[in-house]
Amino acid sequence: MITLYGIPNCDAVKKSRAWLSSQGLHHTFHDFKKQGVPQDRLQGWVKALGVDTLLNRRGTTWRQLDAQTQAQAQNEAGAQHLMQTHASLIKRPVVEWTGRGGPLTVGFDADTWLRMAEQAHEA
């Protein structure tokens, strides 16, 4: 039921996958580079968490975009388009703990993840 979304060479994703495995938590990995960013999921994530939680404005990909392209992120639709087009703009990992509509986390935090894993196990 746990699905981890990200990019395999991302350090946070590597750490997250290793943590899930070390906890004995079966999970599916969705590789943005190979499988793309699922548009329906991205829309749900933005609705649940907001653009500011998902859009990585600190990374190399963001800094490489010209100002006009960055300006597209000023509204939700533009930000979603940018994240759809440039998967590296999505903060990682995004984890759906119990499937669509269930709890979501972005990034790795061991304490939060322990709580989420307990909830996922109970579901």
MOPAC internal coordinates of N, CA, C and O (Angstrom, degrees):
PM7 1SCF
backbone

  N    0.0000 0     0.00 0     0.00 0    0    0    0
  C    1.4490 1     0.00 0     0.00 0    1    0    0
  C    1.5232 1   112.52 1     0.00 0    2    1    0
  O    1.2310 1   119.54 1   155.50 1    3    2    1
  N    1.3141 1   118.49 1   -24.50 1    3    2    1
  C    1.4591 1   121.70 1  -179.51 1    5    3    2
  C    1.5307 1   108.52 1   -81.28 1    6    5    3
  O    1.2310 1   121.15 1   -52.53 1    7    6    5
  N    1.3257 1   115.40 1   127.47 1    7    6    5
  C    1.4553 1   120.01 1   175.47 1    9    7    6
  C    1.5130 1   108.44 1  -122.47 1   10    9    7
  O    1.2310 1   121.22 1   -54.09 1   11   10    9
  N    1.3264 1   115.27 1   125.91 1   11   10    9
  C    1.4540 1   122.68 1   178.92 1   13   11   10
  C    1.5209 1   107.41 1  -106.82 1   14   13   11
  O    1.2310 1   120.68 1   -54.11 1   15   14   13
  N    1.3218 1   116.30 1   125.89 1   15   14   13
  C    1.4567 1   122.66 1  -179.11 1   17   15   14
  C    1.5169 1   108.76 1  -109.78 1   18   17   15
  O    1.2310 1   120.90 1   -43.31 1   19   18   17
  N    1.3208 1   115.89 1   136.69 1   19   18   17
  C    1.4503 1   118.85 1   177.27 1   21   19   18
  C    1.5089 1   112.91 1   171.10 1   22   21   19
  O    1.2310 1   121.83 1    22.41 1   23   22   21
  N    1.3090 1   114.10 1  -157.59 1   23   22   21
  C    1.4538 1   123.36 1  -178.25 1   25   23   22
  C    1.5317 1   107.08 1  -121.18 1   26   25   23
  O    1.2310 1   119.96 1   -52.57 1   27   26   25
  N    1.3323 1   117.69 1   127.43 1   27   26   25
  C    1.4662 1   119.91 1  -170.44 1   29   27   26
  C    1.5284 1   116.04 1   -60.31 1   30   29   27
  O    1.2310 1   119.58 1   150.35 1   31   30   29
  N    1.3188 1   118.41 1   -29.65 1   31   30   29
  C    1.4610 1   119.16 1  -178.25 1   33   31   30
  C    1.5191 1   113.62 1   -88.58 1   34   33   31
  O    1.2310 1   119.96 1  -178.28 1   35   34   33
  N    1.3277 1   117.67 1     1.72 1   35   34   33
  C    1.4619 1   123.05 1   177.35 1   37   35   34
  C    1.5322 1   108.98 1   -73.44 1   38   37   35
  O    1.2310 1   120.22 1   -50.24 1   39   38   37
  N    1.3194 1   117.18 1   129.76 1   39   38   37
  C    1.4685 1   121.20 1  -178.53 1   41   39   38
  C    1.5257 1   112.05 1   -59.52 1   42   41   39
  O    1.2310 1   120.10 1   139.08 1   43   42   41
  N    1.3382 1   117.42 1   -40.92 1   43   42   41
  C    1.4651 1   120.19 1   179.92 1   45   43   42
  C    1.5229 1   110.92 1   -65.11 1   46   45   43
  O    1.2310 1   120.28 1   143.51 1   47   46   45
  N    1.3155 1   117.08 1   -36.49 1   47   46   45
  C    1.4606 1   120.88 1   178.44 1   49   47   46
  C    1.5259 1   110.10 1   -69.64 1   50   49   47
  O    1.2310 1   120.33 1   137.10 1   51   50   49
  N    1.3109 1   116.98 1   -42.90 1   51   50   49
  C    1.4735 1   120.39 1   177.81 1   53   51   50
  C    1.5311 1   110.30 1   -59.11 1   54   53   51
  O    1.2310 1   120.86 1   132.87 1   55   54   53
  N    1.3238 1   115.96 1   -47.13 1   55   54   53
  C    1.4647 1   121.22 1   180.00 1   57   55   54
  C    1.5295 1   110.33 1   -61.77 1   58   57   55
  O    1.2310 1   120.65 1   138.05 1   59   58   57
  N    1.3118 1   116.37 1   -41.95 1   59   58   57
  C    1.4623 1   121.75 1  -178.27 1   61   59   58
  C    1.5205 1   111.86 1   -65.98 1   62   61   59
  O    1.2310 1   120.64 1   135.95 1   63   62   61
  N    1.3114 1   116.38 1   -44.05 1   63   62   61
  C    1.4663 1   120.16 1   179.37 1   65   63   62
  C    1.5291 1   110.29 1   -63.99 1   66   65   63
  O    1.2310 1   120.84 1   138.87 1   67   66   65
  N    1.3266 1   116.01 1   -41.13 1   67   66   65
  C    1.4629 1   120.37 1   178.94 1   69   67   66
  C    1.5293 1   110.05 1   -64.53 1   70   69   67
  O    1.2310 1   120.29 1   139.37 1   71   70   69
  N    1.3308 1   117.06 1   -40.63 1   71   70   69
  C    1.4674 1   120.76 1  -179.91 1   73   71   70
  C    1.5203 1   110.27 1   -63.68 1   74   73   71
  O    1.2310 1   119.95 1   132.65 1   75   74   73
  N    1.3179 1   117.69 1   -47.35 1   75   74   73
  C    1.4608 1   120.57 1   179.36 1   77   75   74
  C    1.5262 1   110.60 1   -58.02 1   78   77   75
  O    1.2310 1   120.57 1   135.13 1   79   78   77
  N    1.3177 1   116.51 1   -44.87 1   79   78   77
  C    1.4705 1   120.52 1   178.97 1   81   79   78
  C    1.5125 1   111.51 1   -63.47 1   82   81   79
  O    1.2310 1   120.32 1   138.42 1   83   82   81
  N    1.3385 1   116.99 1   -41.58 1   83   82   81
  C    1.4669 1   120.32 1  -179.11 1   85   83   82
  C    1.5225 1   111.71 1   -65.79 1   86   85   83
  O    1.2310 1   120.44 1   154.91 1   87   86   85
  N    1.3386 1   116.76 1   -25.09 1   87   86   85
  C    1.4595 1   121.43 1   178.25 1   89   87   86
  C    1.5254 1   111.73 1   -88.66 1   90   89   87
  O    1.2310 1   120.63 1   179.37 1   91   90   89
  N    1.3291 1   116.41 1    -0.63 1   91   90   89
  C    1.4543 1   120.71 1  -178.95 1   93   91   90
  C    1.5204 1   113.12 1    71.93 1   94   93   91
  O    1.2310 1   120.70 1  -153.75 1   95   94   93
  N    1.3234 1   116.26 1    26.25 1   95   94   93
  C    1.4629 1   120.98 1  -177.56 1   97   95   94
  C    1.5238 1   110.06 1   -97.73 1   98   97   95
  O    1.2310 1   121.03 1   -66.97 1   99   98   97
  N    1.3229 1   115.63 1   113.03 1   99   98   97
  C    1.4534 1   120.13 1   177.78 1  101   99   98
  C    1.5303 1   108.30 1   -67.47 1  102  101   99
  O    1.2310 1   121.11 1   -44.70 1  103  102  101
  N    1.3186 1   115.49 1   135.30 1  103  102  101
  C    1.4622 1   119.75 1   179.86 1  105  103  102
  C    1.5216 1   110.03 1  -148.29 1  106  105  103
  O    1.2310 1   121.63 1   -20.04 1  107  106  105
  N    1.2903 1   114.49 1   159.96 1  107  106  105
  C    1.4510 1   122.19 1   174.84 1  109  107  106
  C    1.5178 1   107.27 1  -107.46 1  110  109  107
  O    1.2310 1   121.02 1   -40.40 1  111  110  109
  N    1.3269 1   115.66 1   139.60 1  111  110  109
  C    1.4583 1   120.16 1   177.83 1  113  111  110
  C    1.5217 1   109.14 1  -107.09 1  114  113  111
  O    1.2310 1   120.81 1   -53.48 1  115  114  113
  N    1.3246 1   116.05 1   126.52 1  115  114  113
  C    1.4608 1   122.24 1   176.08 1  117  115  114
  C    1.5257 1   107.30 1  -107.08 1  118  117  115
  O    1.2310 1   121.06 1   -67.55 1  119  118  117
  N    1.3257 1   115.57 1   112.45 1  119  118  117
  C    1.4579 1   123.29 1  -177.29 1  121  119  118
  C    1.5264 1   109.60 1   -86.86 1  122  121  119
  O    1.2310 1   120.48 1   -69.21 1  123  122  121
  N    1.3261 1   116.69 1   110.79 1  123  122  121
  C    1.4543 1   120.82 1   179.91 1  125  123  122
  C    1.5320 1   111.71 1   -58.47 1  126  125  123
  O    1.2310 1   120.33 1   144.00 1  127  126  125
  N    1.3175 1   116.97 1   -36.00 1  127  126  125
  C    1.4669 1   119.96 1  -176.79 1  129  127  126
  C    1.5241 1   111.71 1   -69.07 1  130  129  127
  O    1.2310 1   119.99 1   140.49 1  131  130  129
  N    1.3154 1   117.63 1   -39.51 1  131  130  129
  C    1.4571 1   121.27 1  -177.98 1  133  131  130
  C    1.5215 1   113.03 1   -90.36 1  134  133  131
  O    1.2310 1   120.45 1   142.63 1  135  134  133
  N    1.3346 1   116.75 1   -37.37 1  135  134  133
  C    1.4609 1   121.11 1  -172.66 1  137  135  134
  C    1.5299 1   113.24 1  -105.32 1  138  137  135
  O    1.2310 1   120.74 1   172.48 1  139  138  137
  N    1.3076 1   116.20 1    -7.52 1  139  138  137
  C    1.4515 1   120.27 1  -179.14 1  141  139  138
  C    1.5179 1   112.26 1    78.73 1  142  141  139
  O    1.2310 1   121.59 1    -4.33 1  143  142  141
  N    1.3069 1   114.56 1   175.67 1  143  142  141
  C    1.4641 1   121.95 1   178.35 1  145  143  142
  C    1.5246 1   107.05 1   -95.82 1  146  145  143
  O    1.2310 1   119.81 1   -63.88 1  147  146  145
  N    1.3359 1   117.97 1   116.12 1  147  146  145
  C    1.4601 1   119.20 1  -179.79 1  149  147  146
  C    1.5304 1   110.74 1   -67.71 1  150  149  147
  O    1.2310 1   121.26 1   -63.70 1  151  150  149
  N    1.3214 1   115.19 1   116.30 1  151  150  149
  C    1.4651 1   120.52 1  -173.59 1  153  151  150
  C    1.5239 1   112.61 1   -58.86 1  154  153  151
  O    1.2310 1   120.40 1   139.00 1  155  154  153
  N    1.3359 1   116.83 1   -41.00 1  155  154  153
  C    1.4648 1   118.69 1  -179.28 1  157  155  154
  C    1.5187 1   111.11 1   -65.56 1  158  157  155
  O    1.2310 1   120.67 1   143.17 1  159  158  157
  N    1.3260 1   116.32 1   -36.83 1  159  158  157
  C    1.4701 1   119.66 1   178.47 1  161  159  158
  C    1.5186 1   110.38 1   -68.15 1  162  161  159
  O    1.2310 1   120.73 1   134.47 1  163  162  161
  N    1.3271 1   116.20 1   -45.53 1  163  162  161
  C    1.4596 1   120.34 1  -179.79 1  165  163  162
  C    1.5273 1   110.57 1   -57.40 1  166  165  163
  O    1.2310 1   120.20 1   136.98 1  167  166  165
  N    1.3196 1   117.22 1   -43.02 1  167  166  165
  C    1.4629 1   120.61 1   178.39 1  169  167  166
  C    1.5240 1   110.88 1   -61.36 1  170  169  167
  O    1.2310 1   120.51 1   137.88 1  171  170  169
  N    1.3204 1   116.63 1   -42.12 1  171  170  169
  C    1.4642 1   120.36 1   177.90 1  173  171  170
  C    1.5123 1   112.51 1   -65.32 1  174  173  171
  O    1.2310 1   120.67 1   140.23 1  175  174  173
  N    1.3308 1   116.33 1   -39.77 1  175  174  173
  C    1.4631 1   120.17 1   179.25 1  177  175  174
  C    1.5261 1   110.80 1   -64.61 1  178  177  175
  O    1.2310 1   120.96 1   136.25 1  179  178  177
  N    1.3175 1   115.78 1   -43.75 1  179  178  177
  C    1.4670 1   119.49 1   179.08 1  181  179  178
  C    1.5227 1   110.05 1   -63.14 1  182  181  179
  O    1.2310 1   120.48 1   138.15 1  183  182  181
  N    1.3106 1   116.70 1   -41.85 1  183  182  181
  C    1.4726 1   120.22 1   178.97 1  185  183  182
  C    1.5275 1   110.76 1   -62.69 1  186  185  183
  O    1.2310 1   120.34 1   137.54 1  187  186  185
  N    1.3321 1   116.96 1   -42.46 1  187  186  185
  C    1.4625 1   121.19 1  -176.61 1  189  187  186
  C    1.5276 1   113.28 1   -77.83 1  190  189  187
  O    1.2310 1   120.27 1   142.13 1  191  190  189
  N    1.3291 1   117.08 1   -37.87 1  191  190  189
  C    1.4587 1   120.70 1  -170.69 1  193  191  190
  C    1.5233 1   115.32 1  -113.58 1  194  193  191
  O    1.2310 1   120.52 1   157.41 1  195  194  193
  N    1.3157 1   116.60 1   -22.59 1  195  194  193
  C    1.4600 1   120.93 1  -176.97 1  197  195  194
  C    1.5153 1   112.81 1    90.07 1  198  197  195
  O    1.2310 1   121.53 1   -26.27 1  199  198  197
  N    1.3068 1   114.68 1   153.73 1  199  198  197
  C    1.4633 1   121.55 1  -178.68 1  201  199  198
  C    1.5201 1   111.13 1   -61.33 1  202  201  199
  O    1.2310 1   119.94 1   137.69 1  203  202  201
  N    1.3170 1   117.72 1   -42.31 1  203  202  201
  C    1.4631 1   120.43 1  -175.40 1  205  203  202
  C    1.5283 1   112.34 1   -61.40 1  206  205  203
  O    1.2310 1   120.21 1   149.09 1  207  206  205
  N    1.3140 1   117.20 1   -30.91 1  207  206  205
  C    1.4654 1   120.23 1   178.04 1  209  207  206
  C    1.5198 1   111.26 1   -73.22 1  210  209  207
  O    1.2310 1   120.11 1   147.22 1  211  210  209
  N    1.3148 1   117.40 1   -32.78 1  211  210  209
  C    1.4640 1   121.53 1  -173.87 1  213  211  210
  C    1.5233 1   115.29 1   -94.43 1  214  213  211
  O    1.2310 1   119.83 1   146.01 1  215  214  213
  N    1.3028 1   117.93 1   -33.99 1  215  214  213
  C    1.4587 1   121.37 1  -173.16 1  217  215  214
  C    1.5193 1   110.92 1   -83.03 1  218  217  215
  O    1.2310 1   121.15 1   -60.01 1  219  218  217
  N    1.3253 1   115.41 1   119.99 1  219  218  217
  C    1.4671 1   121.81 1  -179.06 1  221  219  218
  C    1.5237 1   109.36 1   -88.44 1  222  221  219
  O    1.2310 1   121.32 1   -79.44 1  223  222  221
  N    1.3216 1   115.09 1   100.56 1  223  222  221
  C    1.4665 1   120.58 1   179.73 1  225  223  222
  C    1.5274 1   111.89 1   -92.99 1  226  225  223
  O    1.2310 1   120.11 1  -173.08 1  227  226  225
  N    1.3078 1   117.40 1     6.92 1  227  226  225
  C    1.4684 1   120.84 1  -179.27 1  229  227  226
  C    1.5204 1   113.52 1  -105.67 1  230  229  227
  O    1.2310 1   120.58 1   164.74 1  231  230  229
  N    1.3124 1   116.50 1   -15.26 1  231  230  229
  C    1.4600 1   120.66 1  -172.84 1  233  231  230
  C    1.5165 1   114.54 1   -80.71 1  234  233  231
  O    1.2310 1   121.66 1    -8.75 1  235  234  233
  N    1.3110 1   114.43 1   171.25 1  235  234  233
  C    1.4545 1   123.08 1  -179.90 1  237  235  234
  C    1.5254 1   111.85 1   -59.66 1  238  237  235
  O    1.2310 1   120.19 1   137.93 1  239  238  237
  N    1.3114 1   117.25 1   -42.07 1  239  238  237
  C    1.4605 1   120.29 1  -177.92 1  241  239  238
  C    1.5232 1   110.51 1   -59.64 1  242  241  239
  O    1.2310 1   120.11 1   134.91 1  243  242  241
  N    1.3292 1   117.40 1   -45.09 1  243  242  241
  C    1.4626 1   121.24 1   179.10 1  245  243  242
  C    1.5255 1   110.75 1   -61.81 1  246  245  243
  O    1.2310 1   120.69 1   134.62 1  247  246  245
  N    1.3165 1   116.29 1   -45.38 1  247  246  245
  C    1.4691 1   120.39 1  -177.93 1  249  247  246
  C    1.5271 1   111.88 1   -64.97 1  250  249  247
  O    1.2310 1   120.14 1   153.98 1  251  250  249
  N    1.3175 1   117.34 1   -26.02 1  251  250  249
  C    1.4597 1   120.81 1  -179.91 1  253  251  250
  C    1.5265 1   113.01 1   -81.56 1  254  253  251
  O    1.2310 1   120.10 1   166.87 1  255  254  253
  N    1.3135 1   117.41 1   -13.13 1  255  254  253
  C    1.4644 1   120.63 1   178.17 1  257  255  254
  C    1.5249 1   109.85 1   -77.54 1  258  257  255
  O    1.2310 1   120.61 1   -37.07 1  259  258  257
  N    1.3205 1   116.44 1   142.93 1  259  258  257
  C    1.4596 1   119.27 1   176.85 1  261  259  258
  C    1.5338 1   109.27 1   -73.01 1  262  261  259
  O    1.2310 1   121.01 1   -16.13 1  263  262  261
  N    1.3103 1   115.67 1   163.87 1  263  262  261
  C    1.4715 1   121.18 1  -175.30 1  265  263  262
  C    1.5250 1   111.89 1   -59.88 1  266  265  263
  O    1.2310 1   119.86 1   143.26 1  267  266  265
  N    1.2994 1   117.86 1   -36.74 1  267  266  265
  C    1.4685 1   120.77 1   179.94 1  269  267  266
  C    1.5278 1   110.64 1   -64.60 1  270  269  267
  O    1.2310 1   120.46 1   138.63 1  271  270  269
  N    1.3176 1   116.72 1   -41.37 1  271  270  269
  C    1.4664 1   120.56 1   178.51 1  273  271  270
  C    1.5168 1   110.20 1   -68.23 1  274  273  271
  O    1.2310 1   119.98 1   136.50 1  275  274  273
  N    1.3236 1   117.64 1   -43.50 1  275  274  273
  C    1.4626 1   120.97 1   177.43 1  277  275  274
  C    1.5258 1   111.42 1   -59.06 1  278  277  275
  O    1.2310 1   120.44 1   145.15 1  279  278  277
  N    1.3224 1   116.77 1   -34.85 1  279  278  277
  C    1.4623 1   121.13 1  -178.76 1  281  279  278
  C    1.5256 1   111.93 1   -62.86 1  282  281  279
  O    1.2310 1   120.13 1   157.71 1  283  282  281
  N    1.3245 1   117.36 1   -22.29 1  283  282  281
  C    1.4598 1   120.47 1   177.86 1  285  283  282
  C    1.5318 1   111.41 1   -60.87 1  286  285  283
  O    1.2310 1   120.54 1   154.94 1  287  286  285
  N    1.3194 1   116.58 1   -25.06 1  287  286  285
  C    1.4680 1   121.26 1  -177.28 1  289  287  286
  C    1.5170 1   112.70 1   -76.43 1  290  289  287
  O    1.2310 1   119.73 1  -178.75 1  291  290  289
  N    1.3152 1   118.12 1     1.25 1  291  290  289
  C    1.4669 1   120.74 1  -179.08 1  293  291  290
  C    1.5220 1   112.66 1   -71.45 1  294  293  291
  O    1.2310 1   120.35 1   162.49 1  295  294  293
  N    1.3275 1   116.93 1   -17.51 1  295  294  293
  C    1.4587 1   118.35 1   174.36 1  297  295  294
  C    1.5272 1   108.51 1  -127.40 1  298  297  295
  O    1.2310 1   121.19 1   -19.45 1  299  298  297
  N    1.3134 1   115.33 1   160.55 1  299  298  297
  C    1.4616 1   121.35 1  -173.51 1  301  299  298
  C    1.5326 1   112.66 1   -59.58 1  302  301  299
  O    1.2310 1   120.18 1   135.62 1  303  302  301
  N    1.3053 1   117.25 1   -44.38 1  303  302  301
  C    1.4728 1   120.49 1  -178.45 1  305  303  302
  C    1.5247 1   110.59 1   -63.87 1  306  305  303
  O    1.2310 1   120.45 1   137.14 1  307  306  305
  N    1.3155 1   116.75 1   -42.86 1  307  306  305
  C    1.4644 1   120.47 1   178.84 1  309  307  306
  C    1.5131 1   111.97 1   -65.38 1  310  309  307
  O    1.2310 1   120.63 1   138.83 1  311  310  309
  N    1.3224 1   116.40 1   -41.17 1  311  310  309
  C    1.4631 1   120.61 1   178.55 1  313  311  310
  C    1.5203 1   110.57 1   -63.36 1  314  313  311
  O    1.2310 1   120.46 1   137.52 1  315  314  313
  N    1.3281 1   116.72 1   -42.48 1  315  314  313
  C    1.4624 1   120.12 1   178.20 1  317  315  314
  C    1.5269 1   110.79 1   -62.92 1  318  317  315
  O    1.2310 1   120.49 1   139.05 1  319  318  317
  N    1.3120 1   116.67 1   -40.95 1  319  318  317
  C    1.4596 1   120.20 1   178.18 1  321  319  318
  C    1.5287 1   110.44 1   -60.95 1  322  321  319
  O    1.2310 1   120.31 1   135.22 1  323  322  321
  N    1.3223 1   117.01 1   -44.78 1  323  322  321
  C    1.4631 1   120.51 1   178.59 1  325  323  322
  C    1.5206 1   111.45 1   -60.82 1  326  325  323
  O    1.2310 1   120.28 1   135.25 1  327  326  325
  N    1.3365 1   117.06 1   -44.75 1  327  326  325
  C    1.4674 1   120.21 1  -179.58 1  329  327  326
  C    1.5206 1   110.98 1   -67.50 1  330  329  327
  O    1.2310 1   120.29 1   146.54 1  331  330  329
  N    1.3172 1   117.05 1   -33.46 1  331  330  329
  C    1.4620 1   121.10 1   177.80 1  333  331  330
  C    1.5293 1   109.79 1   -67.53 1  334  333  331
  O    1.2310 1   120.94 1   139.94 1  335  334  333
  N    1.3241 1   115.82 1   -40.06 1  335  334  333
  C    1.4611 1   121.64 1  -177.40 1  337  335  334
  C    1.5248 1   112.20 1   -78.39 1  338  337  335
  O    1.2310 1   120.51 1   142.99 1  339  338  337
  N    1.3113 1   116.64 1   -37.01 1  339  338  337
  C    1.4721 1   122.66 1  -176.96 1  341  339  338
  C    1.5279 1   108.49 1  -122.97 1  342  341  339
  O    1.2310 1   120.43 1   -92.57 1  343  342  341
  N    1.3112 1   116.79 1    87.43 1  343  342  341
  C    1.4730 1   121.49 1  -175.58 1  345  343  342
  C    1.5263 1   112.29 1   -56.46 1  346  345  343
  O    1.2310 1   120.00 1   152.34 1  347  346  345
  N    1.3147 1   117.61 1   -27.66 1  347  346  345
  C    1.4644 1   120.76 1  -179.47 1  349  347  346
  C    1.5222 1   112.67 1   -67.89 1  350  349  347
  O    1.2310 1   120.21 1   169.54 1  351  350  349
  N    1.3246 1   117.20 1   -10.46 1  351  350  349
  C    1.4641 1   120.31 1   176.71 1  353  351  350
  C    1.5208 1   112.88 1   -79.77 1  354  353  351
  O    1.2310 1   120.27 1   169.99 1  355  354  353
  N    1.3204 1   117.09 1   -10.01 1  355  354  353
  C    1.4633 1   120.55 1   179.51 1  357  355  354
  C    1.5243 1   108.63 1   -86.95 1  358  357  355
  O    1.2310 1   120.91 1   -52.99 1  359  358  357
  N    1.3407 1   115.87 1   127.01 1  359  358  357
  C    1.4662 1   119.32 1   175.87 1  361  359  358
  C    1.5176 1   108.46 1   -61.18 1  362  361  359
  O    1.2310 1   121.01 1   -34.63 1  363  362  361
  N    1.3162 1   115.68 1   145.37 1  363  362  361
  C    1.4579 1   120.52 1  -172.77 1  365  363  362
  C    1.5170 1   111.83 1  -131.21 1  366  365  363
  O    1.2310 1   123.52 1   -23.64 1  367  366  365
  N    1.3415 1   110.85 1   156.36 1  367  366  365
  C    1.4493 1   129.94 1   -11.64 1  369  367  366
  C    1.5175 1   111.34 1   -80.95 1  370  369  367
  O    1.2310 1   121.25 1   -22.64 1  371  370  369
  N    1.3148 1   115.21 1   157.36 1  371  370  369
  C    1.4618 1   121.87 1   167.73 1  373  371  370
  C    1.5211 1   105.08 1   -98.21 1  374  373  371
  O    1.2310 1   120.21 1   -50.56 1  375  374  373
  N    1.3248 1   117.21 1   129.44 1  375  374  373
  C    1.4617 1   120.71 1  -178.89 1  377  375  374
  C    1.5182 1   109.75 1  -124.55 1  378  377  375
  O    1.2310 1   121.61 1   -54.07 1  379  378  377
  N    1.3187 1   114.53 1   125.93 1  379  378  377
  C    1.4685 1   121.62 1   170.78 1  381  379  378
  C    1.5163 1   105.09 1   -97.82 1  382  381  379
  O    1.2310 1   120.46 1   -67.31 1  383  382  381
  N    1.3170 1   116.72 1   112.69 1  383  382  381
  C    1.4623 1   121.44 1  -171.77 1  385  383  382
  C    1.5224 1   113.68 1   -79.39 1  386  385  383
  O    1.2310 1   119.92 1   150.09 1  387  386  385
  N    1.3066 1   117.75 1   -29.91 1  387  386  385
  C    1.4708 1   119.15 1  -179.60 1  389  387  386
  C    1.5211 1   111.07 1  -136.32 1  390  389  387
  O    1.2310 1   120.08 1  -153.26 1  391  390  389
  N    1.3161 1   117.46 1    26.74 1  391  390  389
  C    1.4569 1   120.68 1   178.80 1  393  391  390
  C    1.5136 1   112.32 1    92.86 1  394  393  391
  O    1.2310 1   121.61 1     5.69 1  395  394  393
  N    1.3109 1   114.52 1  -174.31 1  395  394  393
  C    1.4610 1   121.81 1  -176.20 1  397  395  394
  C    1.5250 1   110.64 1   -57.01 1  398  397  395
  O    1.2310 1   121.49 1   -48.22 1  399  398  397
  N    1.3275 1   114.76 1   131.78 1  399  398  397
  C    1.4549 1   120.23 1   178.07 1  401  399  398
  C    1.5138 1   114.46 1    84.75 1  402  401  399
  O    1.2310 1   120.29 1   173.77 1  403  402  401
  N    1.3290 1   117.05 1    -6.23 1  403  402  401
  C    1.4557 1   121.00 1   179.35 1  405  403  402
  C    1.5192 1   111.33 1   -89.12 1  406  405  403
  O    1.2310 1   120.79 1     7.87 1  407  406  405
  N    1.3209 1   116.09 1  -172.13 1  407  406  405
  C    1.4615 1   120.09 1  -179.33 1  409  407  406
  C    1.5331 1   111.68 1   -61.65 1  410  409  407
  O    1.2310 1   121.43 1   -36.27 1  411  410  409
  N    1.3256 1   114.87 1   143.73 1  411  410  409
  C    1.4580 1   123.04 1   178.91 1  413  411  410
  C    1.5135 1   109.88 1  -124.34 1  414  413  411
  O    1.2310 1   120.74 1   -33.09 1  415  414  413
  N    1.3131 1   116.20 1   146.91 1  415  414  413
  C    1.4555 1   120.55 1   168.44 1  417  415  414
  C    1.5185 1   108.18 1  -133.85 1  418  417  415
  O    1.2310 1   121.35 1   -25.05 1  419  418  417
  N    1.3261 1   115.03 1   154.95 1  419  418  417
  C    1.4513 1   122.26 1   174.82 1  421  419  418
  C    1.5158 1   106.41 1  -127.76 1  422  421  419
  O    1.2310 1   120.83 1   -50.98 1  423  422  421
  N    1.3285 1   116.01 1   129.02 1  423  422  421
  C    1.4568 1   120.50 1  -176.91 1  425  423  422
  C    1.5178 1   110.23 1    86.51 1  426  425  423
  O    1.2310 1   121.05 1    -5.44 1  427  426  425
  N    1.3105 1   115.60 1   174.56 1  427  426  425
  C    1.4588 1   120.69 1  -178.82 1  429  427  426
  C    1.5195 1   110.43 1  -112.50 1  430  429  427
  O    1.2310 1   120.99 1   -52.61 1  431  430  429
  N    1.3265 1   115.72 1   127.39 1  431  430  429
  C    1.4575 1   123.30 1   173.47 1  433  431  430
  C    1.5251 1   106.24 1  -143.93 1  434  433  431
  O    1.2310 1   120.18 1   -68.09 1  435  434  433
  N    1.3256 1   117.26 1   111.91 1  435  434  433
  C    1.4642 1   121.97 1  -172.65 1  437  435  434
  C    1.5277 1   112.61 1   -56.18 1  438  437  435
  O    1.2310 1   119.56 1   136.29 1  439  438  437
  N    1.3226 1   118.44 1   -43.71 1  439  438  437
  C    1.4671 1   120.51 1  -178.84 1  441  439  438
  C    1.5324 1   111.44 1   -62.96 1  442  441  439
  O    1.2310 1   120.80 1   132.82 1  443  442  441
  N    1.3136 1   116.08 1   -47.18 1  443  442  441
  C    1.4693 1   120.16 1   178.38 1  445  443  442
  C    1.5178 1   110.12 1   -62.71 1  446  445  443
  O    1.2310 1   120.73 1   137.64 1  447  446  445
  N    1.3122 1   116.21 1   -42.36 1  447  446  445
  C    1.4593 1   120.28 1  -178.32 1  449  447  446
  C    1.5243 1   111.76 1   -64.82 1  450  449  447
  O    1.2310 1   119.92 1   144.13 1  451  450  449
  N    1.3234 1   117.76 1   -35.87 1  451  450  449
  C    1.4709 1   119.61 1   176.34 1  453  451  450
  C    1.5232 1   110.40 1   -60.72 1  454  453  451
  O    1.2310 1   120.52 1   136.41 1  455  454  453
  N    1.3284 1   116.61 1   -43.59 1  455  454  453
  C    1.4692 1   120.48 1   177.67 1  457  455  454
  C    1.5230 1   111.32 1   -63.69 1  458  457  455
  O    1.2310 1   120.65 1   136.03 1  459  458  457
  N    1.3022 1   116.37 1   -43.97 1  459  458  457
  C    1.4724 1   120.76 1  -179.54 1  461  459  458
  C    1.5320 1   110.20 1   -64.77 1  462  461  459
  O    1.2310 1   120.41 1   139.76 1  463  462  461
  N    1.3209 1   116.81 1   -40.24 1  463  462  461
  C    1.4699 1   120.32 1   179.84 1  465  463  462
  C    1.5106 1   110.64 1   -64.26 1  466  465  463
  O    1.2310 1   119.98 1   140.50 1  467  466  465
  N    1.3272 1   117.64 1   -39.50 1  467  466  465
  C    1.4576 1   121.41 1   176.97 1  469  467  466
  C    1.5246 1   110.77 1   -62.67 1  470  469  467
  O    1.2310 1   120.70 1   135.87 1  471  470  469
  N    1.3325 1   116.27 1   -44.13 1  471  470  469
  C    1.4629 1   120.50 1   179.07 1  473  471  470
  C    1.5399 1   110.48 1   -65.20 1  474  473  471
  O    1.2310 1   120.19 1   139.04 1  475  474  473
  N    1.3089 1   117.24 1   -40.96 1  475  474  473
  C    1.4695 1   121.16 1  -179.85 1  477  475  474
  C    1.5210 1   110.03 1   -64.42 1  478  477  475
  O    1.2310 1   120.83 1   142.44 1  479  478  477
  N    1.3139 1   116.02 1   -37.56 1  479  478  477
  C    1.4607 1   120.72 1  -179.58 1  481  479  478
  C    1.5334 1   110.61 1   -67.00 1  482  481  479
  O    1.2310 1   121.11 1   142.72 1  483  482  481
  N    1.3435 1   115.48 1   -37.28 1  483  482  481
  C    1.4626 1   120.48 1  -179.93 1  485  483  482
  C    1.5211 1   112.92 1   -73.19 1  486  485  483
  O    1.2310 1   120.77 1   153.74 1  487  486  485
  N    1.3460 1   116.13 1   -26.26 1  487  486  485
  C    1.4800 1   120.06 1  -176.82 1  489  487  486
  C    1.5084 1   113.12 1   -71.97 1  490  489  487
  O    1.2310 1   120.10 1   180.00 1  491  490  489

